[in-house]
C-alpha cells in the first residue's frame, strides 16, 4: 500500500470533484423531472426550484475548481463559431425553474444573427455562474446583453440588486482580490471568469472581464472576447 505522503492530493481532489459533478448532473435531472409532476402544490414547486438553484450553484463551483485545476495543467480550449443568442438562451434555460418560481424578469438583448468565436462550453459555464449570482441578488429584473464593440464581443449580465461591494470594485483587475466566503462573494467565480476570458486570444488581443455598478441599476458584469 502506498504511503499517504505519496498520494497526489491535487489529483484526488480533481477526481472527487469530477465524480461529484456527475452526481449533481443526475440530481438536477431528477429535480427537473419531479417538478413537472401534476400532484405538487405551489409550495412544493417553489421548494424544488430552490433546491435546483442551490444544486446549480454547487455544480458551478465544482466546474470552476476543475477548470482552474486544469488550467495549471494547460486547460484545453476549443474555439469555434457559435450563435451568441443560442448560448445565452441555454444559460436561461438551465435556470428556468428558479426564474419562474421567483418571478424574475429576464430580458435577452442580442441580435439573432450575432455569431462569434469562443469555447462554447467554457463561456456557457462562465456566464451561467454570473447569471446564477444575479438571480440571487437581483430584486426582480436581469438583462442578458451581447454586442460587438470595436474588436470585441461583449457579453453583459446586469441586475437590479444592491450592486457589487466596494472591495470587489477596488480589485477590478482581480489579481489580488481577497477570497471572503463569509461575505457571500468568495471571488472564485471571478477568478474562473478572468482565467477563461484570458484563454481567448486573437492576434495581440486577449479576453478580459470588468465589473461596475450602474447609476440606476445594480451590478453589471462585462465579458470581453476578442473577435
C-alpha positions as CSV (number, residue, x, y, z in Angstrom):
1,X,0.0,0.0,0.0
2,X,1.3,3.5,-0.9
3,X,2.3,5.7,1.9
4,X,-0.2,8.5,2.5
5,X,2.5,11.1,1.8
6,X,3.0,9.7,-1.7
7,X,-0.6,10.4,-2.7
8,X,-1.3,13.2,-5.2
9,X,-4.0,15.1,-3.3
10,X,-4.4,17.5,-6.2
11,X,-5.4,14.6,-8.4
12,X,-7.6,13.1,-5.7
13,X,-9.5,16.4,-5.3
14,X,-9.9,16.9,-9.0
15,X,-11.2,13.3,-9.4
16,X,-13.5,13.7,-6.5
17,X,-14.9,17.0,-7.8
18,X,-15.5,15.4,-11.2
19,X,-17.4,12.5,-9.7
20,X,-19.5,14.9,-7.6
21,X,-20.2,17.0,-10.7
22,X,-21.5,13.9,-12.5
23,X,-23.7,13.0,-9.5
24,X,-25.1,16.6,-9.3
25,X,-26.0,16.4,-13.0
26,X,-28.1,13.3,-12.3
27,X,-29.7,15.1,-9.3
28,X,-30.5,18.2,-11.4
29,X,-32.3,15.9,-13.9
30,X,-34.3,14.2,-11.2
31,X,-35.4,17.6,-9.7
32,X,-36.5,18.8,-13.2
33,X,-38.5,15.5,-13.7
34,X,-40.1,15.9,-10.2
35,X,-41.1,19.5,-10.9
36,X,-43.3,18.5,-13.9
37,X,-45.4,16.2,-11.7
38,X,-49.1,17.1,-11.6
39,X,-49.7,16.4,-7.9
40,X,-47.4,19.0,-6.4
41,X,-48.5,22.1,-4.5
42,X,-47.3,25.6,-5.3
43,X,-45.1,25.5,-2.2
44,X,-43.6,22.2,-3.3
45,X,-42.8,23.5,-6.8
46,X,-41.1,26.5,-5.1
47,X,-39.1,24.2,-2.8
48,X,-37.9,22.2,-5.8
49,X,-36.9,25.3,-7.6
50,X,-34.9,26.5,-4.6
51,X,-33.2,23.0,-4.4
52,X,-32.5,23.2,-8.2
53,X,-30.9,26.6,-7.8
54,X,-28.7,25.6,-4.9
55,X,-27.6,22.4,-6.7
56,X,-26.8,24.6,-9.8
57,X,-24.6,26.8,-7.5
58,X,-22.7,23.8,-6.2
59,X,-22.3,22.4,-9.7
60,X,-21.0,25.7,-10.9
61,X,-18.4,25.9,-8.1
62,X,-17.2,22.4,-8.9
63,X,-16.9,23.3,-12.6
64,X,-14.8,26.3,-11.6
65,X,-12.5,24.3,-9.4
66,X,-12.0,21.7,-12.1
67,X,-11.3,24.3,-14.8
68,X,-8.8,26.2,-12.6
69,X,-7.1,22.9,-11.7
70,X,-6.9,22.0,-15.4
71,X,-5.5,25.5,-16.2
72,X,-2.5,24.6,-14.2
73,X,-2.2,21.5,-16.4
74,X,-2.7,23.6,-19.6
75,X,-6.5,23.8,-19.9
76,X,-7.6,22.7,-23.3
77,X,-9.8,25.2,-25.2
78,X,-11.8,24.7,-28.4
79,X,-12.7,28.0,-30.1
80,X,-15.3,27.7,-32.9
81,X,-18.0,29.9,-34.3
82,X,-21.2,29.9,-32.3
83,X,-24.6,31.7,-32.1
84,X,-24.3,34.1,-29.1
85,X,-28.1,34.1,-28.8
86,X,-28.2,30.3,-28.5
87,X,-25.5,30.4,-25.8
88,X,-27.4,32.9,-23.7
89,X,-30.7,31.1,-24.2
90,X,-29.0,28.0,-23.0
91,X,-28.0,29.8,-19.8
92,X,-31.6,31.0,-19.3
93,X,-33.0,27.5,-19.9
94,X,-30.7,25.9,-17.3
95,X,-32.2,28.2,-14.7
96,X,-35.8,28.4,-15.8
97,X,-37.1,26.7,-12.7
98,X,-35.8,29.3,-10.4
99,X,-36.6,32.2,-12.7
100,X,-40.3,31.1,-12.9
101,X,-40.6,30.3,-9.2
102,X,-39.1,33.6,-8.1
103,X,-41.0,35.6,-10.7
104,X,-37.8,37.1,-12.1
105,X,-38.0,39.0,-15.4
106,X,-35.0,38.2,-17.7
107,X,-34.6,40.3,-20.8
108,X,-32.4,39.0,-23.6
109,X,-30.9,41.7,-25.7
110,X,-28.9,40.2,-28.6
111,X,-29.2,40.1,-32.3
112,X,-30.4,36.8,-33.6
113,X,-27.7,36.8,-36.3
114,X,-24.8,37.6,-33.9
115,X,-22.1,34.9,-34.2
116,X,-18.7,34.9,-32.6
117,X,-15.7,32.7,-32.0
118,X,-15.3,31.2,-28.5
119,X,-15.2,28.0,-26.5
120,X,-19.0,27.4,-26.1
121,X,-18.8,25.1,-23.1
122,X,-16.4,27.3,-21.1
123,X,-18.3,30.5,-21.9
124,X,-21.6,28.9,-21.1
125,X,-20.2,27.9,-17.7
126,X,-18.8,31.3,-17.1
127,X,-22.0,33.2,-17.9
128,X,-24.1,30.7,-16.1
129,X,-22.2,31.3,-12.9
130,X,-22.5,35.1,-13.2
131,X,-26.2,34.7,-14.1
132,X,-26.8,32.4,-11.0
133,X,-25.4,35.1,-8.8
134,X,-27.5,37.8,-10.5
135,X,-30.6,35.7,-9.8
136,X,-29.5,35.5,-6.1
137,X,-29.0,39.3,-5.6
138,X,-31.5,40.9,-8.1
139,X,-34.8,42.2,-6.9
140,X,-36.7,41.2,-10.0
141,X,-35.0,42.2,-13.2
142,X,-32.0,40.9,-15.1
143,X,-30.7,41.8,-18.5
144,X,-28.5,39.5,-20.6
145,X,-26.9,41.6,-23.3
146,X,-24.4,41.0,-26.1
147,X,-23.0,43.2,-28.8
148,X,-19.9,43.9,-30.8
149,X,-17.7,46.8,-29.6
150,X,-14.7,47.5,-31.8
151,X,-12.7,44.2,-31.9
152,X,-14.5,42.5,-29.0
153,X,-17.7,40.6,-28.4
154,X,-19.1,42.0,-25.2
155,X,-21.5,39.9,-23.1
156,X,-23.1,41.6,-20.1
157,X,-25.1,40.4,-17.2
158,X,-27.0,43.3,-15.5
159,X,-29.2,43.1,-12.5
160,X,-31.3,45.5,-10.3
161,X,-29.8,44.3,-7.0
162,X,-27.6,46.2,-4.5
163,X,-24.6,46.1,-6.9
164,X,-21.1,44.8,-6.4
165,X,-19.5,45.6,-3.0
166,X,-16.7,48.2,-2.9
167,X,-13.9,45.7,-2.2
168,X,-14.7,43.9,-5.4
169,X,-14.7,47.1,-7.5
170,X,-11.4,48.1,-5.9
171,X,-9.8,44.9,-7.2
172,X,-11.2,45.2,-10.7
173,X,-8.1,43.5,-12.1
174,X,-8.9,40.5,-9.8
175,X,-5.2,39.7,-9.4
176,X,-5.0,40.4,-5.6
177,X,-8.7,40.3,-4.7
178,X,-9.1,38.6,-1.3
179,X,-11.2,35.5,-1.0
180,X,-14.0,36.0,1.5
181,X,-16.8,33.4,1.5
182,X,-18.3,34.9,4.7
183,X,-19.5,37.9,2.7
184,X,-21.1,35.8,0.0
185,X,-18.6,36.8,-2.6
186,X,-15.6,34.4,-2.4
187,X,-14.0,35.6,-5.6
188,X,-13.6,32.1,-7.0
189,X,-16.2,32.8,-9.8
190,X,-14.4,35.9,-10.9
191,X,-11.0,34.2,-10.9
192,X,-12.6,31.5,-13.0
193,X,-14.1,34.1,-15.4
194,X,-10.8,36.0,-15.7
195,X,-8.9,32.8,-16.4
196,X,-11.4,31.6,-19.1
197,X,-11.6,35.1,-20.7
198,X,-7.8,35.3,-20.9
199,X,-7.6,32.0,-22.7
200,X,-9.4,33.6,-25.7
201,X,-6.9,35.3,-27.9
202,X,-6.9,36.8,-31.3
203,X,-3.6,38.2,-32.6
204,X,-2.5,40.7,-30.0
205,X,-5.8,40.9,-28.2
206,X,-6.8,38.8,-25.1
207,X,-10.2,38.4,-23.4
208,X,-10.9,40.1,-20.0
209,X,-13.7,40.9,-17.6
210,X,-14.9,44.1,-15.9
211,X,-17.3,45.0,-13.0
212,X,-19.2,48.1,-12.5
213,X,-22.4,49.4,-10.7
214,X,-25.0,51.2,-12.8
215,X,-26.4,54.6,-11.8
216,X,-29.9,53.3,-11.8
217,X,-29.3,49.5,-11.7
218,X,-27.3,47.1,-9.7
219,X,-24.2,45.3,-10.8
220,X,-23.0,45.0,-14.4
221,X,-20.6,42.2,-15.3
222,X,-19.0,42.5,-18.7
223,X,-17.1,39.8,-20.6
224,X,-14.9,41.0,-23.5
225,X,-13.8,38.4,-26.0
226,X,-11.6,39.3,-29.0
227,X,-13.4,38.6,-32.2
